[in-house]
Amino acid sequence: MTPAVTPAFFTRATAIPTMRTANRGAGLTFSYGFFGSPFGEALVVACEKGIAAIGFREDDDDGTEALADITRRWPAGTFIEDRGSVADLARRAFDPATWDASRPLPLVLIGTAFDIAVWNRLLAIPFGAMVDYSTIAAELGKPSASRAVGSAVGRNPISFIVPCHRVIGRNGGLCGYHWGLPRKRKMLEWEQGLRGARQPDHSASLQPLLL
């Protein structure tokens, strides 16, 4: 049985602004584990306040490369493999039956002030919809900063939940995606298919809950 229509994830985001320096992640402890998802095996990383990162393991990767992709973002952090402690968050990230406005999924946005502004804007893109880079730049009051927006989108560590896959080029092209264009295409098709299977009111657009 499919759940009620959820045009956006029900999320609660906490921001930790940080400069891109060698000491980022200092004082933070991250737990992680690998889990199945509709888009391949996912690496889910969490700290005390919620999910901090989601990445993906390729078939020819034993997990080392996917983990390195995340750990190098916060080189001063402590990373502990503890699948059990993040299992519930992983299930709630990928199982539509668990999406519940009364129980928002906690996220932790760790980046520069500009990164966090872009990622918060991504959280407002409705489920199954797409927005181009220039539109986001204009909405942030920086209409000439499409390239900077693109860079911030590419730095998004919380794949799928912070939906950078919903950002496309002005001409409608998918452009790039950190975890590969086939996976981006699969995410968009999965979301659109899920919306098409639901009844019937997509007008009740539910915005994510932000702190």
C-alpha positions in Angstrom: 0.0 0.0 0.0 1.5 3.4 -1.0 1.5 6.2 1.5 -0.3 9.6 1.1 1.2 12.0 -1.5 4.5 13.5 -0.3 5.7 16.1 -2.8 8.7 16.9 -0.5 10.5 15.0 2.2 9.5 15.8 5.7 12.8 17.0 7.1 14.2 19.0 9.9 17.5 20.6 9.1 20.1 21.9 11.5 23.0 23.9 10.0 26.7 23.8 11.1 28.4 26.6 9.2 32.1 25.9 8.6 34.9 27.2 6.4 36.6 24.8 4.1 39.8 24.4 6.1 41.8 21.5 7.3 40.0 21.4 10.7 36.5 20.9 9.4 34.7 18.2 11.3 36.7 18.8 14.4 34.8 17.7 17.5 32.2 15.7 15.5 31.8 11.9 15.7 30.1 10.2 12.7 28.6 6.7 12.6 28.0 5.0 9.3 26.8 1.9 7.6 25.9 0.6 4.1 22.2 -0.2 3.2 20.2 -1.2 0.2 18.3 1.5 -1.6 16.3 1.9 -4.8 19.4 3.5 -6.3 22.1 1.0 -5.3 23.9 0.3 -2.0 23.9 3.5 0.0 26.4 4.8 2.6 24.5 6.6 5.3 26.5 8.7 7.7 25.0 10.4 10.8 26.2 12.5 13.8 24.4 13.3 17.0 21.8 15.6 15.3 20.9 13.5 12.3 22.0 12.4 8.9 25.1 14.2 7.7 25.8 12.4 4.4 24.5 9.8 2.0 26.7 8.4 -0.8 26.6 5.4 -3.0 28.9 2.4 -3.5 29.6 1.3 -7.1 29.7 -2.4 -8.0 33.5 -2.4 -8.3 34.0 -0.6 -4.9 34.2 -2.6 -1.7 33.0 0.5 0.1 36.4 2.1 0.6 35.9 4.7 -2.2 32.4 5.7 -1.1 33.6 6.1 2.5 36.7 8.1 1.4 34.5 10.4 -0.6 32.6 11.4 2.6 35.5 11.3 5.1 37.6 13.7 3.1 34.9 16.4 3.4 35.5 16.4 7.2 39.0 15.2 7.7 39.2 16.2 11.4 36.0 14.2 12.3 35.9 10.8 13.9 34.2 8.0 11.8 32.9 4.8 13.4 31.3 2.0 11.5 28.1 1.3 13.4 25.4 0.1 11.1 22.9 -0.5 13.9 22.9 3.1 15.1 22.0 4.5 11.6 19.7 1.7 10.4 16.5 3.5 11.4 17.6 6.7 9.7 18.5 4.8 6.5 15.1 3.1 6.4 13.3 6.4 6.9 15.3 7.9 4.1 14.4 5.4 1.4 11.1 3.9 2.4 8.1 6.0 1.4 5.9 4.2 3.9 7.9 5.9 6.7 7.6 9.5 5.5 5.7 11.2 8.2 5.2 14.9 8.8 4.8 14.3 12.5 8.3 12.7 12.6 10.6 14.7 10.3 13.8 13.2 9.3 16.7 15.0 11.0 19.4 16.4 8.8 22.7 18.1 9.6 24.0 20.6 6.9 27.7 21.1 7.3 29.2 23.6 5.0 29.8 27.3 4.2 27.0 29.8 4.7 26.5 29.9 0.9 26.5 26.1 0.6 23.8 25.8 3.4 21.7 28.5 1.7 21.8 26.5 -1.6 21.1 23.2 0.2 18.1 24.7 2.0 16.7 25.9 -1.3 17.1 22.3 -2.7 15.0 21.0 0.2 12.1 23.2 -1.0 12.0 21.6 -4.5 8.8 19.5 -4.6 9.1 15.8 -4.9 9.3 14.7 -8.5 9.9 18.3 -9.8 13.0 19.9 -11.3 14.6 23.4 -11.1 17.5 24.9 -13.1 20.6 26.4 -11.6 19.9 29.9 -12.8 16.5 29.9 -11.1 18.1 29.0 -7.8 20.8 31.7 -8.2 18.1 34.3 -8.9 16.0 33.2 -5.9 19.1 33.6 -3.7 19.5 37.1 -4.9 22.6 36.2 -6.9 21.4 36.0 -10.5 25.0 35.9 -11.9 26.1 33.1 -9.6 24.7 30.1 -11.5 28.2 28.6 -11.6 28.7 29.1 -7.9 25.3 27.5 -7.3 26.3 24.6 -9.4 29.5 24.1 -7.4 27.5 24.2 -4.1 25.0 21.7 -5.5 27.9 19.4 -6.4 29.2 19.7 -2.9 25.9 18.5 -1.3 26.9 15.5 0.9 23.3 14.3 1.6 22.5 12.7 -1.7 18.8 12.1 -2.5 17.4 13.6 0.7 18.8 17.0 -0.1 17.7 16.6 -3.7 20.5 17.9 -5.9 19.3 15.3 -8.4 16.3 17.6 -9.1 18.6 20.4 -10.4 19.0 20.6 -14.2 20.5 22.8 -16.8 18.6 25.8 -18.2 18.1 23.9 -21.5 16.5 21.0 -19.6 19.6 18.8 -19.8 20.4 16.7 -16.7 24.0 18.1 -16.6 26.3 16.3 -14.2 25.8 14.4 -11.0 28.4 13.5 -8.4 27.1 9.9 -8.2 26.6 9.4 -11.9 24.0 10.5 -14.4 22.4 7.0 -14.6 21.7 7.2 -10.9 20.3 10.8 -11.2 18.0 9.6 -14.0 16.9 6.7 -12.0 16.1 8.9 -9.0 14.0 11.3 -11.1 12.2 8.4 -12.8 11.5 6.7 -9.5 10.0 9.9 -8.0 7.9 10.6 -11.0 6.7 6.9 -11.1 5.8 7.1 -7.4 3.8 10.3 -7.9 2.0 8.7 -10.8 1.0 5.8 -8.7 -0.6 8.0 -6.0 -4.1 9.4 -5.7 -4.9 12.1 -6.6 -4.1 15.5 -5.1 -0.6 16.7 -6.0 -1.6 20.3 -5.2 -1.2 19.8 -1.5 2.5 20.7 -1.6 4.1 20.1 1.8 7.2 22.1 2.4 10.1 20.6 4.5 10.3 21.7 8.1 13.5 23.7 8.6 15.1 24.9 11.9 
